[in-house]
Amino acid sequence: MRRINRRVFGQNDDTDVITLAYRPQPPETGWRGEVFINVDLALEKGPRYGGAARELALYLAHGCDHLADSSDADPIGRRRMRAREQRWLRQAARAGLIEPLLRS
């Protein structure tokens, strides 16, 4: 993650998720994107925040929220994103989708 963060954003530190969206190139239609998730960080921080699988699901939700063009660059955007991500996590938990994330 540090290498990707340095290469893409010039930041020399680890982060939880990096999202890159790409505009379509004709004749393509629709956006494309990549979400890089720091699994090691989720495993490290997870026990303090409801478990590693839940932390990983949060990173995935956060990355997908960015792909949908949401921004957390200001306090209002951060609150909106966090509320949406928490709603998605509750729905995913009810559907049994979080715990299987770390099964091999």
SULUR-V63397 format. One record per helix or strand of 2 or more residues. SS is the DSSP state (h for helix, s for strand). FROM is the first residue (numbers start at 1). TO is the last residue. If there is no record, write none. Layout:
[[SS/FROM/TO] [SS/FROM/TO]]
This chain:
[[h/2/9] [s/17/22] [s/32/37] [h/39/46] [h/52/67] [h/75/94] [h/99/102]]
